[in-house]
């Protein structure tokens, strides 16, 4: 049975239109949330990361890249498309698992960047990010 070792959350905004963060064109990512978690010295661990981000496609048809970093090193990324002429509001949820994390304090950062030149998007919220360390 899994045992909870640590839990941390960050909610920069719990609502739509609670933020107005312009998504920059790659490779310039924009950090939008960070969580810090202390992992105890237990070898068989996992850190589960869950993020929800609301964004608006402002111009064109393109895609956004979401990245998660642990202590400045990329550990996960996922792509989300948007089409402003069809539906311009999106709510994306990401889930990542970081296995076998070394004991200590770790900062996880969620960032966004625009992959398609000539398009535009804005993170408008909600923005939530959580980390759950468990022992298996």
N, C-alpha and C positions, 0 to 999 in steps of 0.2 A: 504494500500500500504506500502511495506517495505521501510524503510529509512536507508541509510548507516550511521553508527556511527563512524566506524574506519576501516582502512585498512593497512596491513603491508605485506611486502614480503621479502624473502631472496632467492638469486640465487647464491649458492656457485659455480656452473658452469653451463653455458647454453648449453654446448656441450658434445657429446660423447667423451670419453677419456680425459675429463677435470679433472678427479679425478682418484685416485687409492686407494680406501679405502677397506682394507681387511675386510670382514664380519666375526666377531667373533662367535664362537659357544656359544649358549645359556647356561647359563643365562647372559653372558657378552654382553650386547648390546653396540652398537657404535652410538653415536649421530652424525648425518650427516647434520642437519640444524636446525636453531632455528629462530622463529619470536617472537617479542614482540609487544603486542597490548594493548592500553589503552581503557578500556570499561567504558563508562559513566554510571552514576547511573540511568539506565532505566531498569525496572523490566522485561519487555517482550522482551528479547533480545536473539540472537543466534550468535554464532561465527562459521562461515563456514571455514573449513580448507581444503586446496587442496594441494597435493604434487605429484610431478612426479619425479621418480627415475629410472635411467638407470643402469642396472647391468649386469654382465657377470657371467655365471656359469662356473667355472674353472675345477671342478672335480665331476663326478658322477651325480646322480639324487637325488634331495632333495628339500628343501623348505626354504624360508626366511620368517622371521616374521618382519613386520613393526609395530612399536608402535608410538603412539603420547601421549606425556605427557603434562599436564598443571601444571605449577609450581611444577614439580617433581612427580606428581601423574598421573598414567596411565589413559587415558580416552578412548582409541581406540586402536585396533590392527587388523591386517589383514595378511593373509598368502598368499605367492606367490610361486608356484612350479617352478623348473627349471630342464632341462634335457640336459646335455652337449653333449650327443651323437646325439641329434636331432637338437636342436637350442640352442645356448649358449648365445645369446644376448636378453635382455628383457628390456622393457620400461613399468613401472608400474605406474598407476595414482591412488591415493587414495583420497577419499573425506569423511570428517567426519563433523558432526554437534555437537556442544557443546552448549546445551540449558541453558538458565537462568544463565549466568555467572555473578558472583558478580562483582560489580563496582571496578575498579582499574587497575593496570598494571599487565599483565599476560604474562609469557613466555611459549610458546609452543615449544616442542622439538620433532623432528622426529628422530627415531633411527631404526637400523636394527640389526638382529642377525640371525645366521644360526641355523636351527632346526635339521638338519640331520648330525649326526656324520659321519666322513669319507668322507664328501663332502667339496667343497670349492667354494666361490663366492667372487666377487669384485664389489663394487659400482664404476662405471666408468663415470657416468654422462649421460645426464644432471641431475642436482638436482635443483628442484625449490620447494618452500614452501610458501604458502600465507595464511593469516588470514583475514577474512572479518566479522566485527561485524555489525549486522543489528538489527533494531527494527521492530517488527512485528505489 
